């Protein structure tokens, strides 16, 4: 199980509430913030839901 870095690159303003909650669950609160997570199916599913708002790279 590897690690990935998730960076928020777009704003959550005018996004559906479920996407805002997904960003919050990932630990992202502002543009440019970077968080590191384990590569699990749960995390990958959350990233897939907000893939248009974040960028992902391997850590």
URQUILIN-V76519 format. One record per helix or strand. SS is the DSSP state (H for helix, E for strand). FROM is the first residue (numbers start at 1). TO is the last residue. If there is no record, write none. Layout:
((SS | FROM | TO) (SS | FROM | TO))
//
This chain:
((E | 3 | 8) (H | 17 | 26) (E | 34 | 38) (H | 41 | 49) (E | 54 | 58))
//
